[in-house]
Amino acid sequence: MKISSITCPNCGASYEVAESLSAAGRPGRAECTICGAFLADWREPRLRAFRLIVAPENKYPRVPPSPPA
């Protein structure tokens, strides 16, 4: 099992991706469950699962760096 993470380029939702290295799957495509944007596609016959970890409305806002003193 290979675990990685991916962020939606449109809304910023964070996903965890689990990819089986032993179970057979089929080519596929994943879309964001929040906004429907394209996340990934694959041609190799591997089983992949995408799990939403943090929705964009639950992320901390970006804090700008403090000005030099």
N, C-alpha and C positions, 0 to 999 in steps of 0.2 A: 504494500500500500504506500502510495506517495501522496503526501499532503502538501498543498501550496495555498497561496492566497492570491486574490485578484480583486481589483477595485473597478467599479463601473465607471467608464470614462465620461458618462453623461451626468449621472446624479451623485456619484461618489459613494454608493453603497459598497460595503466590504463583504466579500464572500470567502469561504474556505472551500477548497476543491480537493476532493478525495479521488484518487485515480488508482484503480486496481491494476496490479501488474500481472496477476494470474487469472482473474476471471475474464472470460470473453465478453465483449460488448459489441457495439457497432458504431460506425461513424455518426457524428451528431453535431448539434449546435446548442449553445446556451444563451439565454437572454435574461436580462435583469428583471427580477420579479417586482421591482418598484416602478421602473419607468419603461421597461420593455426594450431597452437598448441592447445591441449586440455585445456579448461578453467574449465568447470564444467559439471556435469550431474545430473539429478534429476529423481526420480521415482514417486514422488507424483504429482497428477494432478493439478499443479499450472501454471498459466500464468507468464512467466518471459521474460524480455526484457533486452538485454545487449547493452550498448551504449559506443562507444569509446570516452574517455575523452581526453587523451593525448597519442599521438604516441611516440614511443621511441626516435625518432630523435628530438622531441621537448621538451624532458625532460632536466632539468638542469643536468650537469655532477656532479657526486659525488665529493665533495671536501674533501680531507683528513684532519684530525684534525691537528692543528698546533702543532709542537714539544714543549715539556715542556721547560719553560724558565730557 
